[in-house]
Amino acid sequence: MGMVIMAFRYLVYVSDRKIDMLLPQLDAGATRQRKWEIGFDLKLLKAKATDEPRAGADRVTRLERVVRWLHDHGDLGTVDNPGQFVWGLMPLRWGPMIGQDGHSMIYLGGRDEKTVVGLGGSREHVFGLPGQEAGQGSPLSRSMLPSLLQAITPPGHGTGVDGDEDALAAVHAASTGLRGPAQNMEFIAKRLLQGPGPDGTVVLLGSPLYVALVD
């Protein structure tokens, strides 16, 4: 797939829920067949999790196990050729936001020559970001397609069973409408939605397993 293994990654987002869900499904023997280090900067993790340094290190160890398995044995594609999971390395704009449904979330967006990418998740998984305030938590995980689409779709735009075109247009608008500087980021995400966009590009919506800044 032509994946580039960079020297340093500074984690900004890790979905513990996805890790907890995927770890029991791994073949423990397969994860030992090949030693493939992600190279996360643990010093930064320690600084971001000073209250629980052991928990922070364990978080990365568990993530590494899942990523190694996906890399060696899973259906892991790229942004322009996605599988069940998608690996990407590209400039993304991002930040915490209040979705159209009134609940908090994190959203990242970017594009290459072929594909407009949107990634959405729960803000509680962001390193260094204060936890959700009371009453701001989403009633349904942002990893779920209905919740994510509800958050980025303006009122009056349908995204039902027959609303793929509307849903893809909403992802396109949310991703291309982000402002601020783009940062070079690497991620692996669960593919949730893919299809033709309104400007001839392909639109891809995913829920990240991890997102990291890359030098």
QUICOR-V988456 format. One line per field, one symbol per residue. ss: DSSP state (H for helix, E for strand, L for the rest). psi: psi as a letter, one per 40 degrees, with the letter a starting at -180 (. if undefined). burial: 1 if it has 9 or more other C-alpha atoms within 8 Angstrom, else 0. A space follows every 10 residues. Layout:
BEGIN
ss: ???
psi: ???
burial: ???
END
This chain:
BEGIN
ss: LLLLLLLLEE EEEELHHHHH HHHLLLLHHH HLLLLLLLLE LHHHHHHHLH HHHHHHHHHH HHHHHHHHHH HHHLLEEELL LLLLEEEEEE EEEEEEEELL LLLEEEEEEE ELLLEEEEEE ELHHHELLLL LLLLLLLLLL LLLLHHHHHH HHLLLLLLLL LLLHHHHHHH HHHHHHLLLL LLEEEEEEEE EEEEEELLLL LEEEEEEEEE EEEEL
psi: efhhhidhhh hehhgddddd dddeeihddd eedhhhhdfi gddddddefd dgdddddddd dddddddddd ddeighaide giadihhihi hiiiiiihid eeiiihhiia iaddhhhhhi aheeehhehi iiiheeiheh ieehdddddd dehiiehifa defddddddd dddddeeiii iiihiiihih hdihahiefe ihhhhihidi hhih.
burial: 0000000111 1111100010 0110010001 1000000001 1000110010 0010011011 0111110111 0000011110 0111111101 1111010111 0011111111 1000111111 1110111000 0100011000 1110101111 1110000010 0011011111 1101110100 0001111111 1111011000 1111111111 11110
END
